[in-house]
Amino acid sequence: MDYISSLRKHIGTQPIIMCGACVIIENENGEILLHHRTDRDWWGLPGGAMELKESLEDTARREVLEEVNLVCKKLNLLNVYSGTELYYKYPDGNEVYNVTVAFTCKDFQGEIVVEKTEGRNAKFYNIDELPMNLSHTIKPILEEYITRRKG
């Protein structure tokens, strides 16, 4: 059982602070990988909640491998994000205030295979042609990333 699920047995759906990591994976064409979620009709970044005894880098690598079957080698820290704009209420009623550490990665290997319980699809997008239905929790991350890239 994962850490967050074990907490939920005791606290129900009330808001918690959830620490996690995500990765902006960039291919050789400068496109970024987005993951189409199953819980909402939103595109997001591969990533998720930290488990006990994990480093944030371990969390990022594990989540990418679980969700899209890619192995991230070198991770570069983009920034740490938190606050009300990262609040999320899951369809089951669970509420979280995310603290998300975002990494970038150009050094990865493998073929994309989407894990079907969490994702519908995963594909690379040009940063000027991102889908409209982006998860609100990744918008500040992508805005900073795009600003730095174009900067």
Salt bridges, closest charged atoms under 4 A:
GLU26 OE2 - LYS106 NZ 3.84
GLU26 OE1 - ARG149 NH1 3.50
ASP39 OD1 - ARG37 NE 3.50
ASP41 OD1 - HIS36 NE2 2.64
ASP41 OD1 - ARG120 NH1 3.46
GLU54 OE2 - ARG62 NE 2.53
GLU63 OE2 - ARG62 NH1 2.93
GLU66 OE1 - ARG62 NH1 3.33
GLU67 OE1 - HIS35 ND1 3.61
GLU67 OE2 - ARG37 NH1 3.75
GLU118 OE1 - ARG37 NH1 3.56
ASP128 OD1 - LYS150 NZ 2.63
GLU144 OE2 - ARG148 NH2 2.67
